[in-house]
Amino acid sequence: MTFEKIKEIIADHSGEDTDAITLDTEYTSLGIDSLTIVEILMDIEDEFGVTLEAGKIGTTVGDLVAKVEEGQE
């Protein structure tokens, strides 16, 4: 569930199809820059009620999902 919602948020910001986004997908391969990362994180924080730091989310979508799930505990 968490992954699916995060995937939708990333797709909205990157213009990429959700099918192309996996847990192993790196942000850079989606053409996501630092400004877009901040926008994505703000949407994720609103959606899941967590606080995330841009420098501590790793490099892949899977890293981000893990941080969100960690923040929900």
PyMOL Python script that loads the backbone (N, CA, C, O; Angstrom):
from pymol import cmd

cmd.read_pdbstr("""\
ATOM      1  N   MET A   1       0.822  -1.201   0.000  1.00  0.00           N
ATOM      2  CA  MET A   1       0.000   0.000   0.000  1.00  0.00           C
ATOM      3  C   MET A   1       0.866   1.265   0.000  1.00  0.00           C
ATOM      4  O   MET A   1       0.636   2.186  -0.784  1.00  0.00           O
ATOM      5  N   THR A   2       1.853   1.295   0.882  1.00  0.00           N
ATOM      6  CA  THR A   2       2.741   2.461   0.954  1.00  0.00           C
ATOM      7  C   THR A   2       3.461   2.655  -0.368  1.00  0.00           C
ATOM      8  O   THR A   2       3.520   3.766  -0.894  1.00  0.00           O
ATOM      9  N   PHE A   3       4.007   1.570  -0.902  1.00  0.00           N
ATOM     10  CA  PHE A   3       4.743   1.652  -2.166  1.00  0.00           C
ATOM     11  C   PHE A   3       3.849   2.154  -3.293  1.00  0.00           C
ATOM     12  O   PHE A   3       4.264   2.999  -4.087  1.00  0.00           O
ATOM     13  N   GLU A   4       2.632   1.641  -3.368  1.00  0.00           N
ATOM     14  CA  GLU A   4       1.717   2.036  -4.444  1.00  0.00           C
ATOM     15  C   GLU A   4       1.419   3.531  -4.404  1.00  0.00           C
ATOM     16  O   GLU A   4       1.417   4.189  -5.444  1.00  0.00           O
ATOM     17  N   LYS A   5       1.171   4.067  -3.227  1.00  0.00           N
ATOM     18  CA  LYS A   5       0.851   5.497  -3.098  1.00  0.00           C
ATOM     19  C   LYS A   5       2.076   6.348  -3.407  1.00  0.00           C
ATOM     20  O   LYS A   5       1.967   7.367  -4.089  1.00  0.00           O
ATOM     21  N   ILE A   6       3.246   5.935  -2.909  1.00  0.00           N
ATOM     22  CA  ILE A   6       4.477   6.679  -3.191  1.00  0.00           C
ATOM     23  C   ILE A   6       4.768   6.655  -4.691  1.00  0.00           C
ATOM     24  O   ILE A   6       5.193   7.654  -5.271  1.00  0.00           O
ATOM     25  N   LYS A   7       4.534   5.512  -5.298  1.00  0.00           N
ATOM     26  CA  LYS A   7       4.742   5.376  -6.745  1.00  0.00           C
ATOM     27  C   LYS A   7       3.844   6.355  -7.509  1.00  0.00           C
ATOM     28  O   LYS A   7       4.285   6.971  -8.479  1.00  0.00           O
ATOM     29  N   GLU A   8       2.604   6.500  -7.082  1.00  0.00           N
ATOM     30  CA  GLU A   8       1.684   7.450  -7.724  1.00  0.00           C
ATOM     31  C   GLU A   8       2.173   8.889  -7.569  1.00  0.00           C
ATOM     32  O   GLU A   8       2.122   9.672  -8.517  1.00  0.00           O
ATOM     33  N   ILE A   9       2.642   9.230  -6.380  1.00  0.00           N
ATOM     34  CA  ILE A   9       3.131  10.590  -6.133  1.00  0.00           C
ATOM     35  C   ILE A   9       4.347  10.873  -7.004  1.00  0.00           C
ATOM     36  O   ILE A   9       4.449  11.944  -7.603  1.00  0.00           O
ATOM     37  N   ILE A  10       5.265   9.922  -7.074  1.00  0.00           N
ATOM     38  CA  ILE A  10       6.463  10.101  -7.898  1.00  0.00           C
ATOM     39  C   ILE A  10       6.080  10.220  -9.366  1.00  0.00           C
ATOM     40  O   ILE A  10       6.627  11.061 -10.079  1.00  0.00           O
ATOM     41  N   ALA A  11       5.160   9.399  -9.822  1.00  0.00           N
ATOM     42  CA  ALA A  11       4.715   9.451 -11.221  1.00  0.00           C
ATOM     43  C   ALA A  11       4.094  10.804 -11.543  1.00  0.00           C
ATOM     44  O   ALA A  11       4.326  11.353 -12.620  1.00  0.00           O
ATOM     45  N   ASP A  12       3.306  11.345 -10.618  1.00  0.00           N
ATOM     46  CA  ASP A  12       2.687  12.658 -10.828  1.00  0.00           C
ATOM     47  C   ASP A  12       3.735  13.747 -11.031  1.00  0.00           C
ATOM     48  O   ASP A  12       3.553  14.649 -11.850  1.00  0.00           O
ATOM     49  N   HIS A  13       4.822  13.660 -10.289  1.00  0.00           N
ATOM     50  CA  HIS A  13       5.864  14.688 -10.357  1.00  0.00           C
ATOM     51  C   HIS A  13       6.868  14.458 -11.478  1.00  0.00           C
ATOM     52  O   HIS A  13       7.460  15.409 -11.988  1.00  0.00           O
ATOM     53  N   SER A  14       7.062  13.207 -11.859  1.00  0.00           N
ATOM     54  CA  SER A  14       8.098  12.912 -12.860  1.00  0.00           C
ATOM     55  C   SER A  14       7.534  12.766 -14.271  1.00  0.00           C
ATOM     56  O   SER A  14       8.273  12.861 -15.251  1.00  0.00           O
ATOM     57  N   GLY A  15       6.231  12.538 -14.371  1.00  0.00           N
ATOM     58  CA  GLY A  15       5.628  12.296 -15.677  1.00  0.00           C
ATOM     59  C   GLY A  15       5.854  10.877 -16.163  1.00  0.00           C
ATOM     60  O   GLY A  15       5.481  10.533 -17.285  1.00  0.00           O
ATOM     61  N   GLU A  16       6.459  10.061 -15.333  1.00  0.00           N
ATOM     62  CA  GLU A  16       6.746   8.666 -15.671  1.00  0.00           C
ATOM     63  C   GLU A  16       5.514   7.816 -15.398  1.00  0.00           C
ATOM     64  O   GLU A  16       4.725   8.132 -14.507  1.00  0.00           O
ATOM     65  N   ASP A  17       5.346   6.743 -16.154  1.00  0.00           N
ATOM     66  CA  ASP A  17       4.256   5.811 -15.935  1.00  0.00           C
ATOM     67  C   ASP A  17       4.528   5.015 -14.655  1.00  0.00           C
ATOM     68  O   ASP A  17       5.671   4.645 -14.388  1.00  0.00           O
ATOM     69  N   THR A  18       3.500   4.754 -13.879  1.00  0.00           N
ATOM     70  CA  THR A  18       3.701   4.028 -12.615  1.00  0.00           C
ATOM     71  C   THR A  18       4.296   2.643 -12.836  1.00  0.00           C
ATOM     72  O   THR A  18       5.009   2.139 -11.968  1.00  0.00           O
ATOM     73  N   ASP A  19       4.022   2.023 -13.969  1.00  0.00           N
ATOM     74  CA  ASP A  19       4.571   0.692 -14.259  1.00  0.00           C
ATOM     75  C   ASP A  19       6.089   0.708 -14.386  1.00  0.00           C
ATOM     76  O   ASP A  19       6.739  -0.321 -14.207  1.00  0.00           O
ATOM     77  N   ALA A  20       6.651   1.866 -14.691  1.00  0.00           N
ATOM     78  CA  ALA A  20       8.098   1.981 -14.863  1.00  0.00           C
ATOM     79  C   ALA A  20       8.825   2.204 -13.536  1.00  0.00           C
ATOM     80  O   ALA A  20      10.055   2.196 -13.492  1.00  0.00           O
ATOM     81  N   ILE A  21       8.072   2.400 -12.463  1.00  0.00           N
ATOM     82  CA  ILE A  21       8.665   2.698 -11.159  1.00  0.00           C
ATOM     83  C   ILE A  21       8.628   1.445 -10.293  1.00  0.00           C
ATOM     84  O   ILE A  21       7.561   0.910  -9.993  1.00  0.00           O
ATOM     85  N   THR A  22       9.819   0.984  -9.895  1.00  0.00           N
ATOM     86  CA  THR A  22       9.944  -0.190  -9.031  1.00  0.00           C
ATOM     87  C   THR A  22      10.665   0.223  -7.756  1.00  0.00           C
ATOM     88  O   THR A  22      11.102   1.367  -7.629  1.00  0.00           O
ATOM     89  N   LEU A  23      10.790  -0.692  -6.825  1.00  0.00           N
ATOM     90  CA  LEU A  23      11.523  -0.411  -5.599  1.00  0.00           C
ATOM     91  C   LEU A  23      12.996  -0.115  -5.883  1.00  0.00           C
ATOM     92  O   LEU A  23      13.641   0.603  -5.119  1.00  0.00           O
ATOM     93  N   ASP A  24      13.524  -0.658  -6.967  1.00  0.00           N
ATOM     94  CA  ASP A  24      14.931  -0.467  -7.316  1.00  0.00           C
ATOM     95  C   ASP A  24      15.184   0.773  -8.177  1.00  0.00           C
ATOM     96  O   ASP A  24      16.336   1.093  -8.472  1.00  0.00           O
ATOM     97  N   THR A  25      14.135   1.465  -8.576  1.00  0.00           N
ATOM     98  CA  THR A  25      14.285   2.644  -9.430  1.00  0.00           C
ATOM     99  C   THR A  25      15.000   3.760  -8.677  1.00  0.00           C
ATOM    100  O   THR A  25      14.623   4.113  -7.559  1.00  0.00           O
ATOM    101  N   GLU A  26      16.041   4.312  -9.307  1.00  0.00           N
ATOM    102  CA  GLU A  26      16.753   5.448  -8.726  1.00  0.00           C
ATOM    103  C   GLU A  26      16.095   6.735  -9.189  1.00  0.00           C
ATOM    104  O   GLU A  26      15.631   6.837 -10.325  1.00  0.00           O
ATOM    105  N   TYR A  27      16.062   7.713  -8.302  1.00  0.00           N
ATOM    106  CA  TYR A  27      15.428   8.996  -8.628  1.00  0.00           C
ATOM    107  C   TYR A  27      16.037   9.609  -9.890  1.00  0.00           C
ATOM    108  O   TYR A  27      15.323  10.147 -10.735  1.00  0.00           O
ATOM    109  N   THR A  28      17.355   9.522 -10.005  1.00  0.00           N
ATOM    110  CA  THR A  28      18.038  10.137 -11.150  1.00  0.00           C
ATOM    111  C   THR A  28      17.598   9.523 -12.477  1.00  0.00           C
ATOM    112  O   THR A  28      17.590  10.209 -13.500  1.00  0.00           O
ATOM    113  N   SER A  29      17.235   8.247 -12.474  1.00  0.00           N
ATOM    114  CA  SER A  29      16.807   7.604 -13.725  1.00  0.00           C
ATOM    115  C   SER A  29      15.439   8.117 -14.174  1.00  0.00           C
ATOM    116  O   SER A  29      15.039   7.907 -15.319  1.00  0.00           O
ATOM    117  N   LEU A  30      14.726   8.787 -13.274  1.00  0.00           N
ATOM    118  CA  LEU A  30      13.422   9.362 -13.603  1.00  0.00           C
ATOM    119  C   LEU A  30      13.529  10.841 -13.957  1.00  0.00           C
ATOM    120  O   LEU A  30      12.528  11.497 -14.243  1.00  0.00           O
ATOM    121  N   GLY A  31      14.757  11.354 -13.935  1.00  0.00           N
ATOM    122  CA  GLY A  31      14.960  12.763 -14.248  1.00  0.00           C
ATOM    123  C   GLY A  31      14.524  13.686 -13.123  1.00  0.00           C
ATOM    124  O   GLY A  31      14.220  14.856 -13.355  1.00  0.00           O
ATOM    125  N   ILE A  32      14.493  13.159 -11.906  1.00  0.00           N
ATOM    126  CA  ILE A  32      14.056  13.949 -10.759  1.00  0.00           C
ATOM    127  C   ILE A  32      15.237  14.742 -10.203  1.00  0.00           C
ATOM    128  O   ILE A  32      16.277  14.176  -9.865  1.00  0.00           O
ATOM    129  N   ASP A  33      15.060  16.057 -10.116  1.00  0.00           N
ATOM    130  CA  ASP A  33      16.120  16.917  -9.562  1.00  0.00           C
ATOM    131  C   ASP A  33      15.816  17.218  -8.098  1.00  0.00           C
ATOM    132  O   ASP A  33      14.808  16.758  -7.561  1.00  0.00           O
ATOM    133  N   SER A  34      16.677  17.981  -7.463  1.00  0.00           N
ATOM    134  CA  SER A  34      16.541  18.235  -6.026  1.00  0.00           C
ATOM    135  C   SER A  34      15.265  19.006  -5.686  1.00  0.00           C
ATOM    136  O   SER A  34      14.665  18.765  -4.639  1.00  0.00           O
ATOM    137  N   LEU A  35      14.849  19.914  -6.538  1.00  0.00           N
ATOM    138  CA  LEU A  35      13.612  20.658  -6.289  1.00  0.00           C
ATOM    139  C   LEU A  35      12.407  19.726  -6.350  1.00  0.00           C
ATOM    140  O   LEU A  35      11.503  19.810  -5.518  1.00  0.00           O
ATOM    141  N   THR A  36      12.403  18.851  -7.328  1.00  0.00           N
ATOM    142  CA  THR A  36      11.299  17.899  -7.463  1.00  0.00           C
ATOM    143  C   THR A  36      11.266  16.939  -6.283  1.00  0.00           C
ATOM    144  O   THR A  36      10.188  16.567  -5.817  1.00  0.00           O
ATOM    145  N   ILE A  37      12.433  16.535  -5.795  1.00  0.00           N
ATOM    146  CA  ILE A  37      12.493  15.663  -4.610  1.00  0.00           C
ATOM    147  C   ILE A  37      11.798  16.339  -3.436  1.00  0.00           C
ATOM    148  O   ILE A  37      11.025  15.701  -2.720  1.00  0.00           O
ATOM    149  N   VAL A  38      12.069  17.622  -3.235  1.00  0.00           N
ATOM    150  CA  VAL A  38      11.451  18.351  -2.123  1.00  0.00           C
ATOM    151  C   VAL A  38       9.932  18.376  -2.293  1.00  0.00           C
ATOM    152  O   VAL A  38       9.201  18.193  -1.319  1.00  0.00           O
ATOM    153  N   GLU A  39       9.456  18.597  -3.496  1.00  0.00           N
ATOM    154  CA  GLU A  39       8.012  18.610  -3.753  1.00  0.00           C
ATOM    155  C   GLU A  39       7.393  17.234  -3.488  1.00  0.00           C
ATOM    156  O   GLU A  39       6.317  17.130  -2.900  1.00  0.00           O
ATOM    157  N   ILE A  40       8.083  16.189  -3.928  1.00  0.00           N
ATOM    158  CA  ILE A  40       7.619  14.815  -3.688  1.00  0.00           C
ATOM    159  C   ILE A  40       7.555  14.538  -2.191  1.00  0.00           C
ATOM    160  O   ILE A  40       6.575  13.981  -1.697  1.00  0.00           O
ATOM    161  N   LEU A  41       8.603  14.929  -1.473  1.00  0.00           N
ATOM    162  CA  LEU A  41       8.644  14.684  -0.031  1.00  0.00           C
ATOM    163  C   LEU A  41       7.524  15.421   0.699  1.00  0.00           C
ATOM    164  O   LEU A  41       6.937  14.886   1.640  1.00  0.00           O
ATOM    165  N   MET A  42       7.232  16.626   0.274  1.00  0.00           N
ATOM    166  CA  MET A  42       6.132  17.380   0.903  1.00  0.00           C
ATOM    167  C   MET A  42       4.800  16.647   0.713  1.00  0.00           C
ATOM    168  O   MET A  42       4.001  16.559   1.644  1.00  0.00           O
ATOM    169  N   ASP A  43       4.567  16.128  -0.483  1.00  0.00           N
ATOM    170  CA  ASP A  43       3.332  15.383  -0.743  1.00  0.00           C
ATOM    171  C   ASP A  43       3.283  14.097   0.082  1.00  0.00           C
ATOM    172  O   ASP A  43       2.233  13.734   0.612  1.00  0.00           O
ATOM    173  N   ILE A  44       4.424  13.412   0.186  1.00  0.00           N
ATOM    174  CA  ILE A  44       4.476  12.173   0.966  1.00  0.00           C
ATOM    175  C   ILE A  44       4.255  12.471   2.447  1.00  0.00           C
ATOM    176  O   ILE A  44       3.544  11.736   3.132  1.00  0.00           O
ATOM    177  N   GLU A  45       4.862  13.541   2.933  1.00  0.00           N
ATOM    178  CA  GLU A  45       4.664  13.918   4.340  1.00  0.00           C
ATOM    179  C   GLU A  45       3.192  14.200   4.630  1.00  0.00           C
ATOM    180  O   GLU A  45       2.667  13.785   5.663  1.00  0.00           O
ATOM    181  N   ASP A  46       2.533  14.902   3.718  1.00  0.00           N
ATOM    182  CA  ASP A  46       1.106  15.192   3.884  1.00  0.00           C
ATOM    183  C   ASP A  46       0.271  13.909   3.854  1.00  0.00           C
ATOM    184  O   ASP A  46      -0.656  13.740   4.646  1.00  0.00           O
ATOM    185  N   GLU A  47       0.610  13.023   2.941  1.00  0.00           N
ATOM    186  CA  GLU A  47      -0.155  11.778   2.760  1.00  0.00           C
ATOM    187  C   GLU A  47       0.001  10.822   3.943  1.00  0.00           C
ATOM    188  O   GLU A  47      -0.976  10.219   4.386  1.00  0.00           O
ATOM    189  N   PHE A  48       1.230  10.684   4.455  1.00  0.00           N
ATOM    190  CA  PHE A  48       1.512   9.664   5.465  1.00  0.00           C
ATOM    191  C   PHE A  48       1.729  10.212   6.876  1.00  0.00           C
ATOM    192  O   PHE A  48       1.853   9.435   7.822  1.00  0.00           O
ATOM    193  N   GLY A  49       1.774  11.520   7.030  1.00  0.00           N
ATOM    194  CA  GLY A  49       1.961  12.094   8.357  1.00  0.00           C
ATOM    195  C   GLY A  49       3.334  11.828   8.946  1.00  0.00           C
ATOM    196  O   GLY A  49       3.472  11.635  10.154  1.00  0.00           O
ATOM    197  N   VAL A  50       4.348  11.818   8.091  1.00  0.00           N
ATOM    198  CA  VAL A  50       5.723  11.598   8.532  1.00  0.00           C
ATOM    199  C   VAL A  50       6.561  12.827   8.204  1.00  0.00           C
ATOM    200  O   VAL A  50       6.133  13.695   7.443  1.00  0.00           O
ATOM    201  N   THR A  51       7.759  12.895   8.781  1.00  0.00           N
ATOM    202  CA  THR A  51       8.703  13.960   8.464  1.00  0.00           C
ATOM    203  C   THR A  51       9.924  13.317   7.826  1.00  0.00           C
ATOM    204  O   THR A  51      10.496  12.373   8.371  1.00  0.00           O
ATOM    205  N   LEU A  52      10.320  13.832   6.667  1.00  0.00           N
ATOM    206  CA  LEU A  52      11.451  13.274   5.932  1.00  0.00           C
ATOM    207  C   LEU A  52      12.472  14.356   5.636  1.00  0.00           C
ATOM    208  O   LEU A  52      12.112  15.511   5.410  1.00  0.00           O
ATOM    209  N   GLU A  53      13.751  13.983   5.637  1.00  0.00           N
ATOM    210  CA  GLU A  53      14.817  14.897   5.266  1.00  0.00           C
ATOM    211  C   GLU A  53      15.357  14.484   3.902  1.00  0.00           C
ATOM    212  O   GLU A  53      15.688  13.317   3.692  1.00  0.00           O
ATOM    213  N   ALA A  54      15.446  15.425   2.985  1.00  0.00           N
ATOM    214  CA  ALA A  54      15.861  15.124   1.614  1.00  0.00           C
ATOM    215  C   ALA A  54      17.203  14.412   1.556  1.00  0.00           C
ATOM    216  O   ALA A  54      17.397  13.544   0.706  1.00  0.00           O
ATOM    217  N   GLY A  55      18.120  14.754   2.428  1.00  0.00           N
ATOM    218  CA  GLY A  55      19.443  14.137   2.403  1.00  0.00           C
ATOM    219  C   GLY A  55      19.509  12.757   3.012  1.00  0.00           C
ATOM    220  O   GLY A  55      20.562  12.120   3.000  1.00  0.00           O
ATOM    221  N   LYS A  56      18.378  12.281   3.553  1.00  0.00           N
ATOM    222  CA  LYS A  56      18.390  11.001   4.259  1.00  0.00           C
ATOM    223  C   LYS A  56      17.365  10.009   3.716  1.00  0.00           C
ATOM    224  O   LYS A  56      16.862   9.160   4.453  1.00  0.00           O
ATOM    225  N   ILE A  57      17.059  10.120   2.427  1.00  0.00           N
ATOM    226  CA  ILE A  57      16.052   9.222   1.855  1.00  0.00           C
ATOM    227  C   ILE A  57      16.650   8.187   0.924  1.00  0.00           C
ATOM    228  O   ILE A  57      15.915   7.457   0.259  1.00  0.00           O
ATOM    229  N   GLY A  58      17.974   8.112   0.864  1.00  0.00           N
ATOM    230  CA  GLY A  58      18.608   7.135  -0.002  1.00  0.00           C
ATOM    231  C   GLY A  58      18.553   7.534  -1.460  1.00  0.00           C
ATOM    232  O   GLY A  58      18.321   8.698  -1.788  1.00  0.00           O
ATOM    233  N   THR A  59      18.767   6.563  -2.335  1.00  0.00           N
ATOM    234  CA  THR A  59      18.830   6.852  -3.767  1.00  0.00           C
ATOM    235  C   THR A  59      17.772   6.134  -4.595  1.00  0.00           C
ATOM    236  O   THR A  59      17.628   6.392  -5.790  1.00  0.00           O
ATOM    237  N   THR A  60      17.028   5.227  -3.949  1.00  0.00           N
ATOM    238  CA  THR A  60      16.016   4.475  -4.694  1.00  0.00           C
ATOM    239  C   THR A  60      14.631   4.660  -4.084  1.00  0.00           C
ATOM    240  O   THR A  60      14.488   5.114  -2.949  1.00  0.00           O
ATOM    241  N   VAL A  61      13.637   4.306  -4.848  1.00  0.00           N
ATOM    242  CA  VAL A  61      12.255   4.359  -4.370  1.00  0.00           C
ATOM    243  C   VAL A  61      12.092   3.428  -3.166  1.00  0.00           C
ATOM    244  O   VAL A  61      11.366   3.751  -2.225  1.00  0.00           O
ATOM    245  N   GLY A  62      12.756   2.291  -3.193  1.00  0.00           N
ATOM    246  CA  GLY A  62      12.701   1.356  -2.064  1.00  0.00           C
ATOM    247  C   GLY A  62      13.247   1.970  -0.786  1.00  0.00           C
ATOM    248  O   GLY A  62      12.705   1.750   0.296  1.00  0.00           O
ATOM    249  N   ASP A  63      14.336   2.751  -0.914  1.00  0.00           N
ATOM    250  CA  ASP A  63      14.884   3.457   0.251  1.00  0.00           C
ATOM    251  C   ASP A  63      13.848   4.415   0.830  1.00  0.00           C
ATOM    252  O   ASP A  63      13.685   4.514   2.047  1.00  0.00           O
ATOM    253  N   LEU A  64      13.158   5.113  -0.053  1.00  0.00           N
ATOM    254  CA  LEU A  64      12.143   6.079   0.370  1.00  0.00           C
ATOM    255  C   LEU A  64      10.972   5.374   1.058  1.00  0.00           C
ATOM    256  O   LEU A  64      10.495   5.826   2.099  1.00  0.00           O
ATOM    257  N   VAL A  65      10.520   4.287   0.482  1.00  0.00           N
ATOM    258  CA  VAL A  65       9.424   3.518   1.087  1.00  0.00           C
ATOM    259  C   VAL A  65       9.822   3.067   2.493  1.00  0.00           C
ATOM    260  O   VAL A  65       9.024   3.163   3.425  1.00  0.00           O
ATOM    261  N   ALA A  66      11.040   2.582   2.645  1.00  0.00           N
ATOM    262  CA  ALA A  66      11.510   2.122   3.957  1.00  0.00           C
ATOM    263  C   ALA A  66      11.511   3.262   4.970  1.00  0.00           C
ATOM    264  O   ALA A  66      11.117   3.068   6.119  1.00  0.00           O
ATOM    265  N   LYS A  67      11.954   4.454   4.552  1.00  0.00           N
ATOM    266  CA  LYS A  67      11.970   5.618   5.453  1.00  0.00           C
ATOM    267  C   LYS A  67      10.557   6.008   5.869  1.00  0.00           C
ATOM    268  O   LYS A  67      10.322   6.334   7.032  1.00  0.00           O
ATOM    269  N   VAL A  68       9.623   5.977   4.935  1.00  0.00           N
ATOM    270  CA  VAL A  68       8.231   6.321   5.255  1.00  0.00           C
ATOM    271  C   VAL A  68       7.662   5.315   6.247  1.00  0.00           C
ATOM    272  O   VAL A  68       7.033   5.701   7.232  1.00  0.00           O
ATOM    273  N   GLU A  69       7.879   4.036   5.993  1.00  0.00           N
ATOM    274  CA  GLU A  69       7.352   3.001   6.885  1.00  0.00           C
ATOM    275  C   GLU A  69       7.998   3.096   8.271  1.00  0.00           C
ATOM    276  O   GLU A  69       7.343   2.874   9.289  1.00  0.00           O
ATOM    277  N   GLU A  70       9.270   3.424   8.292  1.00  0.00           N
ATOM    278  CA  GLU A  70       9.993   3.618   9.554  1.00  0.00           C
ATOM    279  C   GLU A  70       9.384   4.784  10.341  1.00  0.00           C
ATOM    280  O   GLU A  70       9.235   4.709  11.561  1.00  0.00           O
ATOM    281  N   GLY A  71       9.038   5.855   9.634  1.00  0.00           N
ATOM    282  CA  GLY A  71       8.470   7.039  10.254  1.00  0.00           C
ATOM    283  C   GLY A  71       7.061   6.835  10.785  1.00  0.00           C
ATOM    284  O   GLY A  71       6.604   7.589  11.643  1.00  0.00           O
ATOM    285  N   GLN A  72       6.371   5.820  10.279  1.00  0.00           N
ATOM    286  CA  GLN A  72       5.004   5.542  10.706  1.00  0.00           C
ATOM    287  C   GLN A  72       4.946   4.701  11.963  1.00  0.00           C
ATOM    288  O   GLN A  72       3.882   4.573  12.569  1.00  0.00           O
ATOM    289  N   GLU A  73       6.071   4.122  12.371  1.00  0.00           N
ATOM    290  CA  GLU A  73       6.090   3.236  13.551  1.00  0.00           C
ATOM    291  C   GLU A  73       5.970   4.010  14.827  1.00  0.00           C
ATOM    292  O   GLU A  73       5.969   3.421  15.908  1.00  0.00           O
TER     293      GLU A  73
END
""", "prot")
cmd.dss("prot")
cmd.show_as("cartoon", "prot")
cmd.util.cbc("prot")
cmd.orient("prot")
